[in-house]
Amino acid sequence: QVQLVESGGGSVQTGGSLRLSCAASGFTFSACSLKWYRQASGKERELVATITSAGGITIHADSAKGRFTITRDNAKNTLYLQMNNLRSEDTAVYSCYVWWGRDYWGKGTQVTVSS
């Protein structure tokens, strides 16, 4: 079955960096577009970034442009989100997503940014 397991979250000060990972299994990783979403407490889930099977990248969240990068390692079946110059408004649970016949989400990893 499809499994998505995020890691790499934590607490960081404003201006710091984190790299999130999403270990995937149960589907043909290299053939799929993959996404990162985030959901802050009390807010709707927000699409942050997409990477296609061909490596095409879209950073959807305007606040993340120029600071976040999404990458993938098909050999390791792992998706990444590099987040630099973190701000308090980046505080959220970050989850990876794939569509493989239906929607699949990981459980997420908490990112907390404080000054």
C-alpha positions in Angstrom: 0.0 0.0 0.0 1.0 3.6 -0.5 3.0 5.1 2.4 4.3 8.6 2.8 6.4 9.3 5.9 7.6 12.9 6.5 10.6 13.8 8.7 12.9 16.7 9.3 10.5 19.1 11.0 11.3 20.8 14.3 11.7 24.1 16.0 13.9 26.8 14.5 14.5 30.5 14.9 13.5 33.1 12.4 15.9 33.1 9.5 16.9 29.5 10.0 16.6 26.6 7.6 15.1 23.1 7.6 15.0 20.3 5.1 12.0 18.2 5.1 12.0 14.6 3.7 9.2 12.4 2.6 10.0 8.7 2.2 7.6 7.1 -0.2 6.7 3.5 -1.0 3.9 1.4 -2.5 3.7 3.2 -5.9 5.9 4.0 -8.9 7.6 7.0 -7.4 9.5 8.2 -10.5 6.3 8.3 -12.5 4.3 10.7 -10.2 4.0 14.3 -9.6 4.5 15.0 -5.9 3.4 17.9 -3.7 4.1 19.5 -0.4 1.2 21.0 1.6 1.1 22.8 4.9 -1.6 23.6 7.4 -1.2 26.1 10.1 -3.3 25.9 13.2 -6.8 27.1 12.6 -6.2 27.7 8.8 -7.0 25.8 5.7 -4.4 23.5 4.1 -2.2 25.3 1.6 -0.4 23.9 -1.4 3.2 24.9 -1.1 5.1 23.2 -4.0 4.8 20.7 -6.8 7.5 18.7 -8.6 6.5 16.7 -11.7 7.9 13.4 -12.8 10.1 15.2 -15.2 11.5 17.5 -12.5 9.4 20.5 -13.3 9.0 22.7 -10.2 6.2 25.1 -9.2 6.3 27.0 -5.9 2.6 27.8 -5.4 2.8 29.7 -2.1 3.8 33.3 -2.9 5.4 33.7 0.6 7.6 30.7 -0.2 8.9 31.9 -3.5 12.6 32.5 -3.4 13.0 30.7 0.0 11.7 27.2 -0.6 12.9 24.5 -3.0 11.3 21.2 -3.8 13.5 18.3 -5.1 13.2 14.6 -5.5 15.6 11.6 -5.5 14.0 8.8 -7.5 16.7 6.4 -6.6 15.8 6.8 -2.9 12.0 7.3 -3.4 12.3 10.4 -1.4 10.9 13.9 -1.8 12.4 17.0 -0.2 11.5 20.5 0.7 14.4 22.8 1.5 13.2 25.8 3.5 15.5 28.8 4.0 15.1 32.1 5.7 12.1 30.8 7.7 9.5 33.1 9.1 7.0 32.8 11.9 4.2 32.5 9.3 5.9 29.3 8.0 4.8 27.5 11.2 2.6 24.6 10.2 2.3 20.9 9.8 3.9 20.0 6.4 2.6 17.0 4.5 3.6 15.3 1.3 1.0 14.2 -1.2 0.7 11.9 -4.2 -2.3 10.9 -6.4 -2.1 7.2 -7.1 -5.6 6.2 -8.1 -6.8 8.4 -5.2 -5.3 11.0 -2.9 -2.6 9.9 -0.5 -1.2 12.1 2.3 1.5 11.6 4.8 0.8 12.3 8.5 2.9 15.4 8.4 5.8 16.9 10.3 5.6 20.0 12.5 7.6 23.0 11.7 7.7 25.8 14.3 9.5 29.0 13.7 10.0 31.5 16.5 11.8 34.7 17.0 
